[in-house]
Amino acid sequence: LATVAAEAPVRFARLAGELFADDGYGGRRIGGTATARWPVTRRVSMTSTLAVVDVAGASPRADGTVVSALGAAAWQVDAGIALFATADLSSSPTQPLAVRTLAVLDLAFEPDL
């Protein structure tokens, strides 16, 4: 496994990138990711990630390139209350189009004793 990663602030955002290669158990995986994070307001932040991975050797059906784009948002509603939402769009040899979404309402309650 070989990995090279970097992260840096750029104006009002943080940019990160990673390149990796693995030729171990389960086949070969070579790819990279690029991520950007930025605040929209004091209470809302956004993240976007693009990933591209070439996979070979796991199974003939799965050999090929996987491309994924992810968008996420975090909203601090109030003290102890936050809403997180993600949406992922991907394409792979076994699944030409996949869409996944998830939202989590985080309530940090303090118990009454």
DRENVO-513856 format. One line per 8 residues: number of its first residue (from 1); for each residue x, y, z of N, C-alpha, C. Coordinates in pm, whole numbers. Example, Ala and Ser with C-alpha at 12.3 -4.5 7.8 and 13.67 -1.06 7.14 Angstrom:
BEGIN
1	1319,-569,780,1230,-450,780,1320,-330,780 | 1285,-225,708,1367,-106,714,1290,3,787
END
This chain:
BEGIN
1	85,-118,0,0,0,0,89,124,0 | 64,213,-91,135,341,-97,32,452,-101 | 51,555,-20,-42,667,-13,34,798,-4 | -14,897,-77,39,1033,-69,-82,1124,-51 | -78,1210,51,-191,1298,78,-141,1437,112 | -224,1536,83,-192,1674,116,-321,1749,146 | -310,1848,234,-425,1932,268,-373,2073,291 | -449,2173,244,-405,2312,259,-525,2405,261
9	-514,2514,340,-619,2616,334,-600,2701,208 | -710,2732,141,-707,2817,22,-819,2918,36 | -786,3042,60,-884,3148,84,-980,3107,195 | -1107,3088,162,-1207,3057,264,-1236,2908,274 | -1159,2823,206,-1187,2679,203,-1063,2599,242 | -1081,2469,259,-970,2376,278,-978,2275,165 | -867,2255,97,-859,2159,-11,-770,2044,31 | -808,1923,-8,-729,1805,25,-727,1711,-95
17	-619,1638,-107,-607,1541,-214,-531,1419,-165 | -560,1305,-225,-493,1181,-186,-478,1094,-310 | -361,1036,-326,-335,936,-429,-296,807,-359 | -342,693,-408,-310,567,-342,-296,455,-443 | -222,353,-404,-205,232,-485,-192,115,-389 | -264,7,-417,-260,-113,-333,-270,-234,-425 | -175,-324,-413,-175,-445,-495,-174,-567,-405 | -257,-563,-302,-258,-671,-204,-374,-765,-222
25	-419,-821,-112,-529,-916,-111,-653,-851,-172 | -720,-920,-261,-841,-868,-323,-816,-792,-451 | -693,-790,-500,-667,-726,-629,-597,-593,-617 | -587,-526,-731,-516,-398,-740,-616,-284,-737 | -583,-181,-660,-663,-59,-654,-568,60,-666 | -592,143,-765,-513,263,-785,-611,378,-806 | -590,489,-736,-683,599,-754,-648,720,-673 | -746,806,-660,-725,929,-585,-857,995,-549
33	-846,1090,-456,-961,1169,-415,-922,1316,-410 | -1019,1400,-429,-1002,1545,-411,-1122,1593,-329 | -1094,1670,-225,-1199,1715,-134,-1187,1865,-110 | -1300,1932,-102,-1306,2074,-66,-1406,2090,47 | -1368,2169,148,-1458,2201,260,-1462,2352,276 | -1582,2407,296,-1591,2550,313,-1712,2585,397 | -1701,2694,475,-1817,2741,551,-1906,2827,461 | -2036,2804,469,-2132,2885,394,-2174,3003,480
41	-2209,2972,604,-2239,3073,706,-2171,3027,834 | -2196,3100,942,-2137,3059,1069,-2191,2924,1116 | -2312,2888,1075,-2375,2764,1120,-2381,2654,1016 | -2348,2684,890,-2358,2585,782,-2223,2568,713 | -2184,2442,694,-2061,2413,619,-2091,2307,513 | -2014,2310,406,-2033,2217,295,-1902,2142,268 | -1916,2021,216,-1802,1940,175,-1836,1873,43 | -1739,1868,-47,-1757,1792,-171,-1632,1709,-196
49	-1653,1588,-246,-1543,1495,-272,-1565,1427,-406 | -1458,1414,-482,-1459,1338,-606,-1354,1228,-591 | -1393,1104,-620,-1301,990,-609,-1302,911,-740 | -1184,869,-782,-1169,784,-900,-1075,670,-861 | -1121,545,-880,-1043,428,-841,-1049,325,-954 | -933,278,-996,-926,170,-1094,-905,40,-1017 | -992,-58,-1040,-990,-184,-967,-966,-298,-1065 | -876,-389,-1029,-849,-506,-1114,-812,-625,-1026
57	-855,-743,-1066,-814,-865,-997,-909,-915,-891 | -1005,-835,-846,-1098,-881,-744,-1193,-984,-804 | -1248,-954,-920,-1331,-1047,-998,-1342,-988,-1138 | -1350,-1070,-1240,-1359,-1016,-1376,-1478,-922,-1395 | -1587,-949,-1325,-1706,-865,-1337,-1685,-726,-1278 | -1599,-717,-1177,-1581,-590,-1107,-1462,-509,-1157 | -1382,-565,-1248,-1266,-492,-1299,-1312,-368,-1374 | -1247,-256,-1349,-1282,-132,-1418,-1260,-12,-1329
65	-1319,98,-1368,-1301,224,-1295,-1429,261,-1221 | -1411,301,-1096,-1521,348,-1012,-1505,498,-997 | -1612,572,-1024,-1611,717,-1009,-1724,753,-913 | -1693,839,-815,-1792,876,-715,-1782,1025,-685 | -1897,1091,-675,-1904,1232,-635,-1994,1241,-513 | -1944,1307,-409,-2016,1317,-282,-2033,1464,-246 | -2152,1500,-201,-2177,1633,-145,-2234,1616,-6 | -2190,1700,86,-2238,1691,224,-2256,1831,282
73	-2349,1841,375,-2375,1968,443,-2393,1941,592 | -2349,2034,673,-2369,2027,818,-2429,2160,863 | -2537,2152,938,-2606,2272,986,-2618,2264,1138 | -2558,2359,1207,-2569,2369,1353,-2697,2446,1381 | -2807,2373,1408,-2939,2434,1425,-2943,2519,1551 | -2891,2463,1660,-2889,2532,1789,-2785,2462,1874 | -2765,2510,1995,-2669,2443,2084,-2715,2300,2108 | -2632,2204,2073,-2664,2063,2094,-2752,2002,1987
81	-2783,2075,1879,-2867,2021,1771,-2798,2050,1638 | -2774,1943,1562,-2712,1959,1430,-2778,1864,1331 | -2780,1906,1206,-2833,1824,1098,-2722,1801,997 | -2698,1675,964,-2596,1637,866,-2668,1568,750 | -2633,1604,627,-2694,1543,509,-2586,1515,405 | -2596,1399,339,-2502,1364,233,-2579,1310,112 | -2519,1327,-4,-2570,1269,-128,-2449,1220,-206 | -2457,1096,-255,-2346,1034,-327,-2397,980,-459
89	-2327,1012,-565,-2359,965,-699,-2236,890,-749 | -2252,763,-788,-2135,686,-830,-2166,597,-949 | -2058,555,-1014,-2068,466,-1129,-1954,365,-1119 | -1986,237,-1144,-1885,132,-1137,-1919,25,-1241 | -1827,-67,-1266,-1857,-173,-1362,-1978,-258,-1324 | -2001,-280,-1196,-2113,-363,-1153,-2242,-283,-1133 | -2231,-151,-1119,-2347,-66,-1096,-2328,64,-1175 | -2382,73,-1296,-2359,190,-1380,-2402,323,-1316
97	-2505,319,-1234,-2549,441,-1165,-2602,403,-1027 | -2545,466,-926,-2593,445,-789,-2608,582,-723 | -2719,601,-654,-2746,724,-582,-2775,687,-437 | -2705,752,-346,-2726,725,-204,-2743,859,-132 | -2836,865,-39,-2855,984,42,-2870,943,188 | -2833,1033,276,-2844,1006,419,-2857,1139,491 | -2944,1146,589,-2955,1264,675,-2960,1216,820 | -2891,1287,906,-2886,1252,1048,-2915,1378,1129
105	-3012,1370,1216,-3040,1478,1312,-2973,1439,1442 | -2875,1516,1484,-2796,1487,1604,-2849,1573,1718 | -2908,1508,1818,-2960,1578,1935,-2874,1542,2055 | -2792,1633,2099,-2702,1609,2211,-2771,1647,2340 | -2867,1564,2382,-2940,1591,2503,-2856,1563,2627 | -2880,1640,2730,-2820,1612,2860,-2928,1548,2947 | -2899,1434,3005,-3003,1366,3084,-3039,1444,3211 | -3167,1438,3246,-3213,1497,3371,-3189,1400,3483
113	-3114,1440,3582,-3086,1350,3697,-3147,1402,3822
END
